Amino acid sequence: DSGVTQTPKHLITATGQRVTLRCSPRSGDLSVYWYQQSLDQGLQFLIQYYNGEERAKGNILERFSAQQFPDLHSELNLSSLELGDSALYFCASSVDALGNTIYFGEGSWLTVV
Amino acid sequence: AQSVAQPEDQVNVAEGNPLTVKCTYSVSGNPYLFWYVQYPNRGLQFLLKYITGDNLVKGSYGFEAEFNKSQTSFHLKKPSALVSDSALYFCAVRSTTDSWGKFQFGAGTQVVVTP
């Protein structure tokens, strides 16, 4: 158990809908990362937050957004969902912004039908 | 820009035999290198990392990796593979010049250990 908690574990939704994925980092970790894992794209970095502020952006679509709250948990919002958004979404955390080691949650499986 | 290559989609090995999973990288500046393992329907688990110092790094579950700067490689090794080592292995790199924690992951190598 990495200490990173993600909910929900599985989610099935229809195209055009909006979902929110939630992540609680390890105790004491200030940095949260979101990754998308799909068969054709591999593991793609989406976005990083550090202590409530956006720190870095990767291949995140404009339909997606995220935030980190004062209690350090983070949410990834996915809107206007398309079939191609079906993937495993991982949250990871690290103690600092540099992320010398990042620890992953178990992931949230999103299926868009 | 940084990149990671795992040249083998799959590695097959018999239990008890040595296991090697290859990784090469490209970064501007010096690299921080990592190996993670993913079991079916699970998150990625940290195995080991190279930051600085000894080129041979020892990690969890009997795994080790050797940093080779001239060949820009960071191959993962285990002297005697177990069936339970069957999983998906990811190599990742981050440049020391990055001011934030962007990791570039390889495509992954599926390891299959047969009894």
Interface residues (C-beta under 8 A of the other chain):
Chain A: S2 V4 S31 Y33 G42 L43 F45 Q48 Y50 R55 A56 G58 F90 A92 S94 D96 A97 L98 G99 N100 T101 I102 Y103 F104 G105 E106 G107
Chain B: Y32 F34 Y36 R42 G43 L44 Q45 F46 K49 I51 F90 R94 D98 S99 W100 G101 K102 F103 Q104 F105 G106 A107 G108
